[in-house]
Amino acid sequence: CVNWTIFLYLVERRWYEQWKEYVETGDQNSSSFPGQIDNTELFEELDSYHLKERLVENEDFVLIPAEAWHKLLAWYGMVEVQPALERKVVDLPSLVKVEVYPVEIFLCLHSNMENVVTAQFSHTIQKVMMKQFDVVEGAETRLWMKSSDTSCERLRNVHVRVLDSCLSSGMTVIMEMRNADGTWPSSRPQIMNSVEEQDSYRGQPGVCGLTNLGNTCFMNSALQCLSNTPPLTEYFLRNAYLEELNFTNPLGMKGEIAEAYADVIKQMWSGRHYSVVPRIFKTKVGHFASQFLGYQQHDSQELLSFLLDGLHEDLNRVKNKEYIELRDAAGRPDQEVAEEAWRNHRRRNDSVIVDTFHGLFKSTLVCPECRKVSVTFDPFCYLSVPLPVSKDRVMEVFFVSLDPVAKPVQMVVADVFNHRFYKLYHADESLSCILDRDDIFVYELNRGSVEEEGDEVVLALYLRERSHYRDYGSGSSSYGTSLFGHPLLMTVPRGQCSRDALYHLFLQRLAATGPTDSQQGAGHQQQQQPCEEEEERGECPPCLPQANERQAKRKGCEARRRKLLFSIQAVNSNGTTERGMGEDGSAFSFSSQPYVAMDWDPDMKKKYYNENEAEKYVKHQSMEVPHQQTTVQLQECIELFTTVETLEEENPWYCPMCKKHQLATKKLDLWSLPEVLIIHLKRFSYTKYSREKLDIIVDFPLRLVTSCLKTGTNGEPPSRYDLIAVSNHYGGLRDGHYTSYARNKDNGQWYYFDDSKVTYAREEQIVTNAAYLLFYHRQDKIRQPTLPAPLDSSSPTQPANDVTSPKHDGMEGATPCVNMETD
């Protein structure tokens, strides 16, 4: 085991040998008396005292321990002016060696790169440079290594030794100091202000927007909530993180996430920016968490979870995590087991994140067979609580009726997507198979037109538009087609499956499928009838019978060359048209064809197909009934979270008494709560068959007393918390927008953050059905505001007449002070 403080000293070999001879003779009057320590022969020149190159140990010099050196120095002294040749023992990947030749590097400041200083040392660089260039103590600096090819690389660990940092002689180390606005001189300022505004703007620190880089509102919302969490922000603002960056943690990110987060916080709290562009932070997040790569919408809670875990590992004070064997409670008092669990947790996890956000769960498992009780205490960083909701489900469907007056006899339920049938549901399938995002159509079928079973065919009817040009590139010289409109389901007698018969049946179906007052749902195509002049010109397509007197004209028109509205094609399973089927007037065979296509000529479609009418529908009266907005209390969510539940079959518990896996009952209690309590309201419900967002209002208090929350009993008095931030989500599952409310730690004022836009907010605006993440700060840890609250109610970062306080539909008032303490 190498002691990293070991130093050895170089002594010129000839002097050392003479000293040995003098000591061995024991004659103090001997001519071998060595005199003062003299290392002249080791130096290239006496002006700079540079060592000669290629000196060899035990030939040119010897190495002696520090204690022996100090004895020799005290007994014999040293030739005046010569420096002591102290050398450090360093550990390299494959061996331990003495650094005889210190690295010679060049030092300069980023602000004055012409002033270069040469230095030789093996110790850390930062303190030497700060002293060399008179940098004010406490100033935040960072170092860059520049090699001969002009490329620069960050020296992230400023406390590392020269050899460990891979610095070699001839390299240049550049030091830069953080600007007053939180940016670095070497980086392009990631801000929204112009250059002139950077120098002139002075605003409230922390009241700063974050630019949306493209669907990054989820990240901005989480960052604003964390930015307004006082203990974490003050930790970064006073540079405490610099001494705790962990560059060796295999679970961490080499300190890069902590540094990127620090840069954002420094800029937001400099008070010199309207808005900051967190591009570098976003890039770092995507680099270490591939799920956040690109610019898709994500979940603010997932980003928050990753960020808290990443900051913890980057700032973990524990450099070597020891293995800890967990013990069973074995009937010991809960207090004793909980204290042991917390000590074990802190032995491996010790950071500002643990200090601020971690608490303890009490988990109780009971075996259903032997009644064995297992009690464990587990740390948590935030609470994800379910929302109590009704099991009733409201679904919206489109009903396509044959006869709006008559009662439907037979219906088919289908999922329609992209103008085609995505799925046809069987009668015995569960509603859970249908997702909220699905477009569900219910089709009425005309059963009973024939007497014998099997004499009817159910046809899926698709509408396609042909292109103007043939597709010779495919090798078939056929026309390309594209689907449009809503598909139809029809029952057709087998005897009427010829091309002409199907044409008239389809035409009748299209003309009869318009919306009526008694229908809820998909209105279909209304057919325009051609005029008599068109019939006379021979342009009349076959149409529905209008009156007996027009039959003769119609037959005459049909006798001439007809231009059809559409052609009928039987399409096979791979989407290509089957030729020769029904073309000679014979019936189509539908043994393998999944659907029939109505191929419209583009000119005929434009002339006779009314797209506006086709898309119309009539709302059923049930659609007019407004959905009642449900309100639940936060306490109900906590109680549901701590309710006894039975483990799922996929996740059984191994009972040590029964020696087998059991579906035990499990109960979670809150044993100890952190300084900052984060509550995640689980609005997004994901199951095997359904996905939905719950928009119910959770009435959460602005002043929280935890006696109703803590069902574990650790003997502590109830804690009191103040709400300090809320992350909001507006919209549904596939789209939406994140914003946040937050209370500034310096002036106590609430603000509404909507990406780069910041406005003042009032307490009564905060409780809405959009609340997603709640941040509570324990009252005994809250520092009183040092600045008075602003009097102006306009936007804090914009002119007063441009922006007003935020407003949202359906917003409920919140009681300024709610005591949740119950009997």
Beta strands, then each sheet from edge to edge (+ up, - down):
strand 1: 7-12
strand 2: 61-65
strand 3: 86-91
strand 4: 96-98
strand 5: 103-109
strand 6: 112-121
strand 7: 141-146
strand 8: 152-155
strand 9: 172-177
strand 10: 209-210
strand 11: 275-276
strand 12: 359-366
strand 13: 373-380
strand 14: 383-385
strand 15: 397-400
strand 16: 410-417
strand 17: 420-425
strand 18: 440-445
strand 19: 456-471
strand 20: 478-493
strand 21: 521-522
strand 22: 566-571
strand 23: 595-600
strand 24: 617-618
strand 25: 631-633
strand 26: 645-646
strand 27: 653-655
strand 28: 660-662
strand 29: 665-672
strand 30: 676-681
strand 31: 684-686
strand 32: 691-693
strand 33: 697-699
strand 34: 703-705
strand 35: 720-731
strand 36: 736-743
strand 37: 750-754
strand 38: 757-760
strand 39: 771-778
sheet 1: 2+ 1- 3+ 4-
sheet 2: 6+ 5- 9- 7+ 8-
sheet 3: 10+ 11+
sheet 4: 13+ 12- 29+ 26-
sheet 5: 14+ 30+ 39- 35+ 34-
sheet 6: 14+ 30+ 39- 35+ 36- 37+ 38-
sheet 7: 15+ 18+ 16- 17+
sheet 8: 20+ 19- 23- 22+
sheet 9: 21+ 24-
sheet 10: 25+ 33+
sheet 11: 27+ 28-
sheet 12: 31+ 32-
end
